[in-house]
Amino acid sequence: MLTANKRMPLGTGLAPVLIKRAPTIEMDWDIRQKSRFDATDSTGRAIGVFLQRGTVVRGGDVLVLEDGSLVRVIAAPQPVLHISHCPQHGTPFDLTRAAYHLGNRHVPIELKPDHLKIEPDHVLADMLRAMHLIVRADTLAFEPEGGAYAAQGHAHGSGSGHGDAHTHDHDHDHNHGQAQGNGHDHDHDHDPDHDHPHGDGHGHTHRHG
């Protein structure tokens, strides 16, 4: 099994001809929202994907394998609810209101100018129809909005709780006047026996022994 541990969003930086020639992996959202999974590409190769915790793989992304070869990701069509406003009984603003209510329920939503897409849920479908929206079942690629479901610098996973979902890279210098290493270990670099005067108002000093 080959390992992929690098993702190039939408193949940025690669020549279009390389992306076009690359084998493909077709996966639905349930798989692509995971950072670690096994898959088989279009040439039959078994691939183990091990990305940074919280990483979301999007359709059009390119994975780099350990042997230097590339694999292009395709968002597989899957069951979704297609939501649009009703011209006879509503306005496009109804979609904004629907997105607000769905967001309050932490539902992954794909936002488009003229429609929304969510995963099938009959309770939500009834709620949306009661808001005079047109809801129809379909089979389409699903690319929910980022935010809580994407890794953008701060890796926010879609699971409950935070655990591995908050994987922060701290490989940069903080320069707060003292050295900070990875994991926020503060090295204050001072003599533990020195005095800390607190000004005239305190009239005493603290010694670190």
KAWO-V822286 format. One record per helix or strand of 2 or more residues. SS is the DSSP state (~ for helix, > for strand). FROM is the first residue (numbers start at 1). TO is the last residue. If there is no record, write none. Layout:
ss->SS from->FROM to->TO
ss->SS from->FROM to->TO
This chain:
ss->> from->2 to->8
ss->~ from->9 to->11
ss->~ from->16 to->21
ss->> from->23 to->27
ss->~ from->29 to->32
ss->> from->36 to->40
ss->> from->46 to->50
ss->> from->62 to->65
ss->> from->70 to->75
ss->> from->78 to->85
ss->~ from->93 to->104
ss->> from->110 to->111
ss->> from->116 to->118
ss->~ from->122 to->130
ss->> from->133 to->140
ss->~ from->147 to->149
ss->~ from->163 to->165
ss->> from->179 to->180
ss->> from->186 to->187
ss->> from->195 to->197
ss->> from->205 to->207
